[in-house]
Amino acid sequence: MFQATRRRLALWYTAVTAVLLLLFASGVYLYVRSTLVERIDDTLNHVVEIVERSLVIEPVNSGSETLRINVEASFRDNADTVEDDHIDLEWFSATGELLWSTLSTPLNIPIHGNRTGETVRVGNEGWEKSPVLLRQVTHRVEFGRQVLGYLRVSHPWFEVTKPSRQFMLDLAIGTWLMVISVGASGWFLSGKAMEPVGDSYQRLKQFTADASHELRNPITLIQTNVQVALADLELAEGEAATTSLHYRQQLKLVERLTQRLGRLVNDLLFLARQDSGISKDNFSSCPLDALLMEVLEEQQLLATEKKINLSLHLVDSHTEETSPELFENWFTLLGNWDQLVRLFTNLIGNALQYTPSGGRVNVELARLEGSDRISGLRYSIAQLQVKVSDTGVGIPTESLPRLFDRFYRVDPARTHTTGNTACDISTGSGLGLAIAYAIVEHHQGQIQVESSLGKGTTFTVTLPVTFES
C-alpha cells in the first residue's frame, strides 16, 4: 500500500514538473524563434533602405517628366555587398517585369508589396528537387506619385530553421534530463515523506494485532471457566439451590458479555486485516441464490418470533438464447463464501432488527448483463444485484453519509415500539455495516442505501460475476 502511494506521489511530482518544464521550453523556443525572424526582417528592411538611397533616378528623355531607374548605375556596387550576407536582390519594373537580379534562376513568384516580411516556398518540382524556403521583403519604389519599380530582397530561411532545430533538440534533451532527475528526486523525497506515515501505520497495525491477541486469550479463558462453573452448578443440590440460581444468573451474564467482547475483537481483527491487505483471498464459485437461501433459513426463526414476513425473490431475466451452462450458473459469482454469508447476514439481520412486528423484509436477487432496461445503465461485465428492503423505522438523511463508518450508530436514543413493548434498536457495536462495506469493496462491488424515515430502508449490493485481482 505504501509503495503504491509512494509511486503515485513520485509520478504526480514528475508529471507536474514535466508539464511545467514543457511549457517553459515551449515558451523559450517560441521567443527565440520569433527573435530570429525579427532579426532577419530587420536586416532585409535595412538592406532595402540602403539600396533605395543608392538608386540613380533619371528622366526617360531630356525634358520629359517621366522618370526611370538606371539599373546598371544603381546596382553596380550592390551585388558583391549583399552576396556576403546571403541576401539576393531583384528589381522589377513598374509593370512587374524582372529587370535585374542576383539570382541565377528567376523565382517566378508574383510581385506584391510587403514590408513586414513573408516566407515563400521555391523549387518544389519533381522528386529530385527539395523545396527551398526564403524570407522576402518587397518594397515599392515611388517618386512623387510615379511608381518607378519594385525592389525585392530575399534571405534563406535556413538561417532560422537550422538554429531553431538545434535549439529545439537541445531543449528536448535538457527537458528529458530534467524530468529523469526530477523523477529520481521525487522518488527519494516521496520515500522520505512516507517514512513517518509508514512508521505510524506499522505501530498501529502492531498495536491492533497485539491487542487482539492479548484480548482473545483471556476471553477464551473466561468463557471456559464460566462454562465449567455453570456445569458444576447444574449438579449442585440441597440447601445451596437458591445461591446456585443467583450464581448461575451472574455467570450467564458474564458469558454473554464475554461472547459479545469476543465478537467485537473478531470484527476489529477482520477490519484490520482488510485494511492491511493481509487477508487471504479464498475465492471460488459461489451460487448466490443458494447462499441467500441459507442465510434466510438461518434468519427465519427471528423473523417468525417478531412476526415479520421474510421473503426471497429471484428475478429471472435470462432469454431463450442463454446457453445451458450459463443458465445453470446464472446467479453464480467468484467470491469468498464465508465473507458473503457474513455480508448478507449483517444486512438481513439489521433489517429484521429495525423492522417492527407485522412488517416485511424482502430480499431480491437479479443479474445485470449488457444494459438495465429500468435504469438505462450499461455494464461491461455481468453483475449480480441484491436488494434488501424493509418496512422499518428508516434512517435520517443526515446519517446516511456516515452510515458505513466504524462505530457509528444512528441516534442511540431512538426506539420503536412493538405492541406495548419498546425495543432498543441500537444494541450493536457499530461495526456491522463497516464490515459489510469492507467485504463489498474486497469483492470490487458497490453498496448503496436509500431510506425514508418511518417508511423503510433499502440496501443495494452490486457484485461483479468475475473481476481482475
N, C-alpha and C positions, 0 to 999 in steps of 0.2 A: 504493500500500500504506500509506504513512504518512498520507495523507489519510483513508483508511478507518479506521485506528487512531485518528487524532485525532477523527474523528466519533464513534466508539464511546466514547472516553473522555468527550467532551463530553456525549453522550447519557446515559451512565451517571451522570455527575455531576449532570446536570439532573434525571434521573428520581429518583435517591435524594433529592436536595434537595426535589423536588416532593412526594414521599411524606411526608417529614418535615414540610414545611410544611402539607400537608393534614391530617396527624394533629394538629399543633399547632392549626390553625384549628378543626378539629372539636372538640377539647377545650375551647378558649376559648369557642366558640359554645355548647356544652352547659352549660358553667359559668355563662355569662351568662344563658342562658335559665332554668336552674334557679334562679338568684338572683332573677330577675324573678318567677317563680312563687311562690317562698317569700315574697317581699315582699308580693305580693297576698294570699296566705293569711294572713300575719301581720296585714295590715290588716283583713281580714274577721273574724278572730278577735278583734281589738281592738274592732271595732265591736260584735260580739256581747257582749263583756264590758261595754261602756258601756251598751248598750241593756238588758241584763239587770239592771244596777244601777238603771236608771230605771223598771223595771216597777212598776206600782201593783197590789198584790195585796190583794184584799178578799173577805170571805165572800159567798156567794151570797145568803143570807138572814141576818137577825140571829139570832144564837145557833146558826147552822149551822156545822159543821166543814168543809163543802165550800167550797173557795176558787175564785176565778176572777181573771182579769186584766182590769182596767179598761182597755180598748183605747184609748178616747178620751184618758184621762188619761195613759196610758203613752206613746203615740206622737204626742202633740200637738206636741212640740218636736223630734222626731227626723226628721220628713220633710224639712224645709228643710236640716238639717245634713248629711244623707247625700247630698242631691241635688248638692251642690257637688263631691263626690268621686266622682260617677258610681256610687254604691252604691245598690242598691234593697233594701228591707226587705219581708218578708212574714211575717204572723202567722197561724198555724193553730191551731185548737182541738185538744184532746187527741184528737179523733176524725179529724183531718186535714182539717177544713173551713176554707177560707180566710176569715178574718175581716177582715183589713186588709192593704193592700198599697200601695206607692208606684208600682207598675206600672200603666199604663193598660189593659193586656190581661193576663189571667191566663196563666201559663206552662203550665198543665196538665201539670205534672211531679209524679209521686207523691212523697210525703214519706218520707224515711228519714234517720235521724241520721247525720251525717258531719262531724266536726270537723277532718278532715285536708284537706278541700277536694277538689272534683271538677269536671271540665269537662263541661258538658252542651250539647247542640245544640238550638236552638229555632227554629221557624218554617221548616222545610223542607217547605213545602206549595206545590205548583204551580211553574211555571217563572218567575213574576214575582218571587217572594219568595226571597231568598237566605237560607241558614241563618245563624243568629246563635249564636255561642259565648259561653257565660257560665261564669264561675268561681264556684262556690257553696260555702257552708258552712251546714250545717243543725244547729241546737242544740236539744235537747230541754230545756225548762224544767220543773223539778220543785221542789216544796216538800214536804220530808219524803219520803213515799212517793207523793204525789199528783202526777200529770203535769198541768201547767197548760196546756201547748200546745207549739208548735214555732216557733222563730224561724229563718227562712231569709234569709241575706244573699247578694246576687248582685253580681258585678262584671263588666263587659265584658271578654271575652278578648282583644280587640284591643289592650288595654294591654300584652299580652305579644307577640302576633303582629306588631304593627306595628314595634316596636323590634327584634324578633328578625329580621324580614325585612330591615330596613335594615342591621342589623349583619351579617347573612349576606352581603348584597350588598357591603358594604364589605370583608368578609374575602375574598370571591371576587375582587374587583378587586385588592386588595392581594396576594393569593396569586399571581394571574396576572402582575402586575407583577414580583413577586419571582422567579417562575420564568423570565420572559423575561430579567431581569437576571442570574440565575444561569446561564442558558444562554449568554448573551453572555460572561460572565466565564469560564465553563467552557471555551468555545471558545478564548478568549485564553490561559488557563492551560495547556490541553492542548497548544496550539501551542508555548508556551514549554517545556513538559516534553519535547516531541518533538524540539525543535531539536538537543540534543546527540546523541540517538539517530540522527536523520537525518544529521547530520554524520559520525558514525562509520560509518554504513551507506554513505554516499557515498564515504568514503575507502576502505572495504573493497572496495566494488564497483569503484572506480577501480584499486585495487591488483590485484584479480583480473584485470581486463581488461588492465592494463598487463603483469602478469606473464605472462599467456597470450600476449599479442602478442610480448613480448620473447623468450619461450622458443620460440615457433613458428618465428621466423626462423632462429636458429642451428641448430635441429633440422633444418630443411629443408636448410640449407647442409651440415650434417654428412652427411645422407643422400645428397645429391647427390654430394659429394666421395667418399664411401665407394663409391658405385656406380660412379663413374668409375674409381676406383683398382682396383676388382675387375675392371672390364672391361679395363683396361690389363694387369693381372696375368695375365689369361687368354691374352693374346697373347705373354707372356714365354716364352722358350725357352732351352735351353742350361744353362750352369753354375748359373744362379740359380734353378733349379727348386725346390730344397729351401727356399731363402729365400722364394721366392714362395708356396709352400704355407703356410709359417708366417705370412707377412703376410696371406694370404687368410683363414686361420682367425681371426686377430685382427680383421681388418676385418669379417668376417661377425658376429663377436661384437658389435663396435661398432654394426653396422647393427641387430642385434636389440634392443640396448639403446636406441638412438635411436627405433626404432619403438615400443617399449614406452613410452618417455618421451612420445612424441607422442600415443599413445592416452590416457595419463594427463592430458595437458594438454587434450585434446579433451573428456575426461569432465568435468574441472573446469569448463571453459568452458560445457559443456551444463548442468551443475547451476547454475552462476551465472546463466545466462540464465533458467532455470526459476524460480529464487528471485526474480529481479528482475522477472519478468513481461514481459521484452522479447522473448521468443521469438515468432516468427510462427506463427499458427495456420493452417496449410495443411490444413484438414480437408476430407476428401472421402469418398465412399462406398468402404469397404474391405471386400471379401469376406474374412472372417476365415478361412474354410476354405481358400481358395486361398493366403492368406498363410502359414498354418501348414504347408501342403504344401510351400511354397517354403523355409521355414525348416528343415523336417525333411529336405528334399533336400540342403540345404547341410550339415547335421549328420550325414548318413548315413555319410559317409566316416569320421568319427571314431568313430561307433558301430560300424562294421564292424571298424575296427582294434582296438577294445577288446572285440570280440565281445559287444556289448550289443544286445539286441533293442529297437529304437526303433520305436514304432507310433503311429498316429493313429486315434482313434475318434470318429466323428461321431454324436452322439445325435439320432436322428430323432424329434422329438416333435410334429410337425405333424399335424393331423387332416384329414379329408376336407373339412371346411368351410373350410379355408385357401384363400384366393384364389390364383390362379396367379401374380399379381405378387408377393405376399408369399412364396410358395413359392420363387420364383427368388431372392429376396433374404433367405432365411431366416437366413443366417449373415452378413449384411452390416450393418456399423455405420458411423457417422460418426466418422472419426478421421484421424490422420496416419500414412500407410503406413510411412514410414521409422522413426518412433518405435516403432510397434507391432512392426515387424520386430526392432528393437533390443531391445525388451522381451522377446519370446519367445525370441530368440537367447540372451540372458543366462540366462533361466530354464532352457532346454533344455541349453545349454552347461554350466551348473553341474550339472545332473542327470547328464549324461554324465561330467563330470569326477569327481564324487564317488560314482559307481557302479562297483563292481568288475567285473572281467571275468565274463561269463556272466549279468550282471544284466539288469534290464528298466527301460526308461523309457517310460512311456505318457502320451500327450497326448490329453485328452478335451475335445471341444467340444460344448456344449449351449446351447440357447436357453431362457431362463426367461421365461415370459409368463403373467400372471394370478396363478397360485399354483403353488408347487412341491409336488407330491404327497409327496415324500420328507421335506422339512424342514417343510412346512406353512406356509412364509412366503408372503406376498402381495407382489406387485410392482406399483407404479403404472404403470411403463413396462416395455417388453420389455428384457431384458438378455441378454448373451452371457457364458457362463461357460466358462473354460478351466482345466482341471486338469492340472498337470504332476507326475506321480508317478514316483518312482524307488525302487529297492530298494537304495539306497546305505547309507553309514555312518550317516546320520542326524545330527541336531543336538541338543546337550544342551538341556534345558528352560530352564536359566538363561540361555542365549544367545539364545533366541527374542525377548525384548523388544527387544534391541539389534541384531537381525539386519539391519535396514534403515538403521542408522546409517552415516554415511560413514566410510570407512577402518576399519570394524570387521571383524575377521576372527576366526572361531572358532579357538580354540587352535591356533596355527601348528605346534605340535609333533605334532599328531595326524596320523597316516598310516594308509593302508590298504594291504593287500598284494594284488598281482595275481600269482598263481603264487608265484614266489620273489623277485619284484621289489617293493620298497617304493616307492610313488609318493607324493610330497608333494602334498597336496590344497590347500595354501594358497599357490598361485602367483599369485593375482590381487592387484589393488591394493586391494580392499575397496570399490570404487565400483559394482560391477555391480548389486547389489541396491538400492543407493541410487538409481541411475539408473532401475531398474525401478519403484521406488516413486514417483519423480517423474513418470514417464510415466503411470502409472496415475492419479495424482492429477490430472494435466493433462487426462486424459480423463474426470474425475469418476467414476472407478470405485473399486473396493476390491481389496486384495490381502491374502490371509491365508495362513498357513503352519501346517502340522501336521507333526510329526516325532516319530519314536520312535528312540532311539539304537540303532544296529545293525540297524534294520528298514527305514528309508527315510523319505523326506520327500515331502510333497505341497504344492505351491503352488497356490492357487486365486485366479484373477483374474476379477473380475466387472466388465464394462463395459456401460454403457447403450448401447442402439442409437442413440438420439438424446438430446441434452441441451441445456439452455439455457446459452449462453455468458455 
